[in-house]
Amino acid sequence: MSVWLCAASVWYPRRRMALSVDIQRLVQTMPKIELHLHIEGSLEPEMVFALAAKNSIELPYASVDALRAAYEFADLQSFLDIYYAGTQVLCTESDFYDMTRAYLVRAAADNVVHTEIFFDPQSHTSRGVPMGTIIGGIRRALDDGKKEFGISSEMILCFLRHLSEEDAEQTLEAALPFKKHFIGVGLDSGERGNPPSKFERVFKKARDAGLRAVAHAAEEGPASYITEALDLLHVTRIDHGVRCTEDDNVVTRLVREQIPLTVCPLSNVKLRVFDTMRDHNIKALLDRGLCVTVNSDDPAYFGGYIGANFESMCDALPITRADLIKLGENAARASYADEARKAELLRLVQSI
């Protein structure tokens, strides 16, 4: 049995829901558009162990259960420490293909119709993995996913903000020969001490090359990081952004300009941005007119893929049918799909 099938056979159990029949059915059947998914964050423990055995890599955990038990995080950095350790098992193009395909199997089960995935090449090139190996494996799986599941897709190359801008520039140069395979650049990893302004030059180079721009901001960093990302990096989407409410001027701007926020509810709770899902502000943001969307971030680590994020959110918050449609419309309009596909995505959402 191939690695991805082994991984795909293990699913997170979904807890009993206290939803109305209508909302529960809608959550399960509505077409979903995912705009914030770190593909390396979809590596399930079973696949980590399978790839480690395949590539003769020794893991610091005795078993799959021991690794999964380590998925209790105090903050973003404690998650990143395990996340980067997990990426060490990805060595060949087939590894990146298998990882991506395993995600697509789950996405198809959640009725995802379009996905825009982040990938972190610096986690791999620093170990000697060629850029073409990384991009080639992911892109090939996404192309096969379009044929098999009908899921359209885009790729976004992310820079690790805890590393230098010079390292990011070298990464961009190495990736540009493969530019036809990805549509934009992003900024992820630990926000603390790494403001968007640190990467102003490399984002300009990426935009000059015709690439879109997004950035993580105001997850653990302040609301001012959103302003920096918009004004200095000229991003067109903000990833997370939930701390925007710390500054009314930022909220007003986000509403006025309809800047999309790619919110990840389960991730925010798992990383202690909010104590519980009932404390999450996504419903309040939606009610204030912000262009919020629902996504899964790093689902293997945070307890669920996009369907589970919708379910948990709806179970804890007074989300209505109109809210779900609006969230879907926001995601369709915020996507980087071409205009024809974007119109098709909107029609799919509005037909539910």
N, C-alpha and C positions, 0 to 999 in steps of 0.2 A: 504494500500500500504506500502511496506517495506521502511525503511529509504533510502537504497541505490537507489531504484527506484526514490524516490522523488528527491534525489540529482542528479541522472544521467539524469533527465529530463531537467536540467538547463544547457545550454551550453553557452560559451562565443561566441558572434557574431564575425564572421570573416570579417575584413574590405575588401573592394574591392582591388584586387591585380592588379598590373601593370606588370604581368609576361607574358612571351611568352607562347603560348598554350602548347608547348612541355614541358617547365619547370614546368608550373602549373600542367599539367597532371602527370608528374613524381613525383612532390612533394606530390600529393594526393595519388598516387597509389604505390609508392615504399615501399618495406618492410622496417620497421624501427626497430632499436635496441636501446633501452634506457638503459644507464649505470649510469645515475645520476638523481635519482628521490627519494625525501624524501616522504615517504608514508604519513606522517602526514601533509606534505605540499600539499596534494591533497584534504584536507578537505574543501569542498566548504561551503560558509556561510549557505546555506540551510541545509546542514547536521549538521553543528555546532549547529544550533538552534534545529533541530530535536533531536539530541542526548542530548542536554542540557535539553530539556523538558522530554525526556525519563528517564534521570538520576537525575532529580530534581536539576539541577545546574543553578544558576542565572548568567546571562551574563551581562557585563557592557555596552551592546548595546541594544537599544530599538527595533531594527528590523534587518532583513537581509540586507536591503539597508544601514542602518547605519554602520553595520559591514563592508560591502564591501567598503563603502566610506572611511573607515579607512585605506584601502590598498594603501596609498600614503606614500612612505618611503624615508627618507633622506639618509639612509645608511643601512648597514647590521643589526646593533643593533636595529634600529627602527622597522625593520621587525621582528627580533627575539622576541621582546617584545610581539607582537601580536601573533606570531606563537606559542610561549609556552603557552600563555593564551588559545589559541584554543585547545591545546591538553588536557586541563582539562576535556573535555566532554567525553573522551574515558575511559570507566570504565570496560566493560565486553568483553569477547571473541567475542561476536556477534558484538560489536561496531567496533573492529579491523577488523573483517571479512567484515562488511558492507562498511567501509571506503576503504578497499583494492579492493573489488569487484567494487565499483563505479569507481575507477581508471581504472580497467581492461576494463570496458565497454567503457570508453573513449579511452583507448589504442587500443582496437580492432577497433574502428571507424577510428583511425589514421593508421591502418594497422601495428601496432607494432607486431612483431613476437617473440621478446625476450626482457625481462626486468630484470634489476638487481636493486632491490629497497633497499634504506637505511631505517632503522628504529632507533628511539632514545629511547631505553628502560628507560634511566635515567629520562626522562620526565614523566614517568608513575610509575616506581617503587618507586620514591620519594613520590608518593601519595598513596602507598600501593597496587598498581596493581601488581599482581604476574607476574614474567617473563614468565611463561607458558601460561598465559592468552594472553599476548602480541604476543608472537611468534606463539602460537596455532591459534589465529584468523587470523593473516596475512598469515601463511603458508597454512591453510585450503582454504582460498580464492584463493591463487595462484594455488594450486593444482586443484581446481574447474575451474579456468581460463584456465588451460592447456587443460582440457577435453572439455570445452565449446567453447573456442576461438582459441585453438591451440597455445597459448602464452607460451613459455617456460620461466622459471624464476629462479632467485637466490635471496637470502636475504643477506644483509650486515649490521651487527650491528655497529652502530656509537657511539663513545664516544663524550660527550659534552666537548669541550676543555676549556670552561670557568670554569668547575669544576676541582677538583683535580685529579691527577693520581691515588691516593688511591681510590677515588670513582670509577674511570674507572676500576681499578683492581677488586673491589668488584662486579662491574657489569659483568665483564668477568667471574668471578667465578660462579655467579648466572646463567649465560647463558650457560656455558659449558655442563651441563646435556642435553641441547637441541641442541648440536652442529650439529647433523645430519640435522637440518633444515636451517642452514645458512652457507655460504661459506667463509665469511671473516669479517674483522673489518675495520672501517673507522674512520675519525676524522672530526667533523663538528662544527658548532656554531661559535662564534666570533673569528676571527684570532688575532685581536689586543691584544698584550701582552700575547698571548698563542701560542708560537712557537711549532712546532712538537717535538722538543727536550724535552719538558715537559712530553711527553708520551713514551719515549724510552723503559722503562721497561715493560709496559703493552703490547706494540706491540710485544716485544720479546716473552712474555708469549703466546700471541695469535698465533704467527708464530710457536712456539714450539708445540702448540696444533694442528698444521696442517691447520691453517686458512690463507687465503690470506690477503693482506693489501693494503688499499688505504688511501688517505688523501686529504682533502681540503687544497689547498695552492695557494698563489699568486692570490687570488680574491681581498681581501682588504689588505692582508699582502704582504711583499716584495718578490721579486724573490728568495731571499736566503732561504725562507721557502721551496721552491721546493727542493733545495739541501739538507736541513735538512731531509725532508721527505724521500728522496731517500737514503741518506747515514746512517741515524740513525733509521728510521722506516722500511727501506727496502721495501717501497711500490712499487707496479708494475703498478699503475695508479695514476695520479694526477687529482683531481677534481677541475675544473676551470682552474687555471694555466695561465690565460690570461695576467698577469703582468710579465710573463717570459721575455718579450722583454726589460725589464729594465736592463737585464744582458745578454750580447751576449754570455758569456761562458755557461750560463744556456741553452740558445736557442740551441747552438751548441751541448750540451750534449743530450738534448731532441731529436734532430734530429738524432744524431748518435745512440742512444740507442732505438729510436722509442718508447719512453715512451708515452702512450696514455694520452691525455688531454680530460676530459669530460666537454666540454664547454656548457654553458647554455645562449644563446643569450638574450632572453627576460629578464631573471633574471638579467643579467649584466647591461642592460639598466634601469630596474626598480630600482635597487639598486645604480644607479649612478656611476657604474664602467666606463661606457661610456655614454656620453650625449645623443646620439641617435644611432639607429641601423646602420646608415651610418658611424658612427665613430668606429664601432666594428672591432676588428682586426682578426676575425676568417678566413676571406679570405686570409689575409696576412700570417697568420700562416700556412694555408694549402699550400700556394704557396711556403713557405720556407721549406716545407717538413716535418712539424711536424705532428704527428699522432693525429689530432683533430677529435672530434666527436660532434654531436649535441644532446642535451638533454633538459629536461624541468625544472629540479630543484624542485621548489615548485609551481606547475602550478596554483593552486587555488588562489595564492597570486600575481602571476606575469603576469597574463593575457593570459595564453594559455598553452596547452599541446604540445606534441612534434611536431605535425603537424603544429601548429601555429608558433612554433619556426622556423621550416623550411621555412614556408611561409614568415614570417617577414624578415628573413635573406635574402632570395632570392629576395624579393621586394626591399631591400635597397642596396644590394651588387651585384657585377657582377659575380654571381655564375653560373657556366656552368653545363651542363649535366655530363661532366667528373668529376667535383667537387662533385656532388651529389653521384655519384657512388663511388668515393674515400672516401667520408665521411661514406658511408655505409660499405665499405670494412674495413675501420679503426675500426668501431664499432664491426664488426663481429670478427675481429682478437683480439680486446682488451677485448672481453667478457670473462667471466669465465665459459661459457658453456663447456661441455665435448667436446673432439676432434671431435666426430661424429657430434654433433649438430653444432659445430663451422663451420665445413666444409659445412654442410647443409645451414647455414646462409649465408656463402660466396656465395654459388651457387644461393641462392635466390636473393641476391643483384646484382650479376653479370649477372643475366638473365633479368634484366629490360631493 
